[in-house]
Amino acid sequence: MTVPDIEDTTGSAAGPQRVVIVGSGFAGFTCARKLCRILAGAGRETEVVLVTPNDYMLYTPLLPDVAGGLIDPRFVAISLADALPRVRLVVAEAESIDPDNKTITVTSQHHGPRELSWDRLVLTPGSVTRLFDIPGLAEHGRGLKTVAEALYLREQLLRQLELADHEEDPEVRRARRTVVVVGASYAGTELVAQLRALADAYAARRDFEPSEVRFVLLDMADRVMPEVGEKLSDKVLSVLRSRGIDIRLGISLKELTGDHVVLTDGTTIATYTVAWVTGVTGAPVLGTLGLPMEGGRLVVEPDLRVPGRPDVFAGGDAAAVPDLTKPGKITPPTAQHATRQGKILARNVAASLGIGAAAVYKHRDMGLVVDLGPGFAVANPVGLPLSGFPAKAVTRAYHTYAVPRGINRWAITMAYLTNAVTPRPLTLLGLVSPEEASFGSSEGIPKRT
Ligand SMILES: Cc1cc2nc3c(=O)[nH]c(=O)nc-3n(C[C@H](O)[C@H](O)[C@H](O)COP(=O)(O)OP(=O)(O)OC[C@H]3O[C@@H](n4cnc5c(N)ncnc54)[C@H](O)[C@@H]3O)c2cc1C
């Protein structure tokens, strides 16, 4: 990992102005890329600094495919050094932000706290998995927001299947062959579909009945993926049930231990593998600002400025951005919005530096694409409900187009083509420990207490 060169605390006083962007996800990455183009076009020397715990931008919508062993984690990690050559990377976490003194304190595994000053600050640290006060959840549940978590879930499933093959106690064997996924919105549903496909491939290779591996999908809501509308939601329910996935709605977890979970209806399920994919809340660093928040996200104006702080901007999952197409609502935490907000952030930061005119954020939702494993997907591009092969084609085409770097697009396309003619690989590399994939520490972000 690069040790950041951040010894200076000077900003505009000593040299060119400095824009600091916190977070290199969809919003931060897009903002940095567009801002560099605008500045270059205007012949400005303004420095663009990107503070990020990883030297890559993660294309999260394909994490279920990583967990299912369909694609390699490197393919969804876009190299920042290659994609953003004009940006100065500081590979570290923002620990705290002082908007009055215009400084940010950063830290990493390689150095203690260091201070960095800014003339404009763009806050795009995204979100973290929302945890509830459920006994055992933080210790025994695992999320799906990072490479470490996706890899861990894949390896945990394969390891448990392997152990089950040699287990003599039928109760323990059954528990090892049981996976519980909590959260039936698109991410959890994609995950359960991909893990089912991985388990089916394993069962075929080891010559046992795939139905011996049991998947349980839980959600407090009364339907799966309400985001795609009733018709598609019903279709998803029947396809997943036909694959033997036990879907229980209106139910969540009451308690987790190392070898079983207790559901809110009192039922106990013996399992060693629990994925918690229920929803998100703004990144913890936002709490250090002392500024107004809404639902865990930083309050911003329609032009993505923080109220009363003309030099501070925010967008993506971290910000409660007013949805001008749905008065009174805020935009949902999706990559679709984060990417477009990244462009407005760049434009408005540039405008604040005297280049061009500012704009408000307004985008009508274009719908979702959801890949549900072998031969099935659903999508509602611009409100048109699609399922089966047409949805699969739209979904794959959309993701390969939306991944923001050619070499990654190529690798993902090759992985899909390879999967069309060969079974998914089942190798167990043992790369991620349970601790490395625990909530809050899986990508070097300080652990929440
Ligand atoms: C499994 C999964 C599937 C999804 N599928 C879809 C989909 O199909 N379509 C869709 O529209 N959306 C999808 N989403 C949602 C989408 O990923 C998010 O809405 C999107 O990533 C938000 O972008 P962002 O830039 O705000 O945050 P992120 O992309 O999460 O980026 C935030 C960045 O900030 C960094 N960061 C955090 N804290 C700090 C700190 N203290 N200091 C420095 N850096 C920090 C993080 O490491 C990260 O790099 C999916 C999400 C998941 C988890």
The ligand as a Gaussian input file, in Angstrom:
#p B3LYP/6-31G(d) Opt

LIG

0 1
 C      -24.051000      -5.750000      -2.997000
 C      -24.516000      -4.423000      -3.517000
 C      -25.150000      -4.345000      -4.743000
 C      -25.578000      -3.109000      -5.220000
 N      -26.193000      -3.056000      -6.441000
 C      -26.581000      -1.859000      -6.937000
 C      -27.175000      -1.769000      -8.221000
 O      -27.345000      -2.784000      -8.909000
 N      -27.539000      -0.544000      -8.678000
 C      -27.352000       0.598000      -7.938000
 O      -27.696000       1.695000      -8.406000
 N      -26.795000       0.549000      -6.709000
 C      -26.397000      -0.644000      -6.188000
 N      -25.838000      -0.707000      -4.942000
 C      -25.718000       0.520000      -4.136000
 C      -24.449000       1.255000      -4.502000
 O      -23.338000       0.419000      -4.365000
 C      -24.253000       2.475000      -3.619000
 O      -25.410000       3.257000      -3.619000
 C      -23.083000       3.289000      -4.129000
 O      -21.891000       2.547000      -3.962000
 C      -22.953000       4.621000      -3.407000
 O      -21.859000       5.314000      -3.919000
 P      -21.016000       6.279000      -2.976000
 O      -19.961000       6.878000      -3.824000
 O      -21.895000       7.168000      -2.215000
 O      -20.387000       5.301000      -1.886000
 P      -19.403000       4.071000      -2.099000
 O      -19.442000       3.575000      -3.477000
 O      -19.727000       3.125000      -0.998000
 O      -17.980000       4.698000      -1.845000
 C      -17.622000       5.260000      -0.622000
 C      -16.112000       5.281000      -0.546000
 O      -15.715000       6.026000       0.601000
 C      -14.722000       5.315000       1.294000
 N      -14.734000       5.738000       2.694000
 C      -15.590000       5.404000       3.671000
 N      -15.241000       5.985000       4.827000
 C      -14.145000       6.724000       4.561000
 C      -13.295000       7.534000       5.346000
 N      -13.494000       7.711000       6.650000
 N      -12.231000       8.124000       4.754000
 C      -11.977000       7.944000       3.432000
 N      -12.747000       7.181000       2.641000
 C      -13.808000       6.572000       3.194000
 C      -15.098000       3.859000       1.078000
 O      -13.998000       3.008000       1.304000
 C      -15.507000       3.901000      -0.381000
 O      -14.402000       3.795000      -1.224000
 C      -25.386000      -1.937000      -4.450000
 C      -24.746000      -2.018000      -3.205000
 C      -24.310000      -3.248000      -2.748000
 C      -23.599000      -3.316000      -1.402000

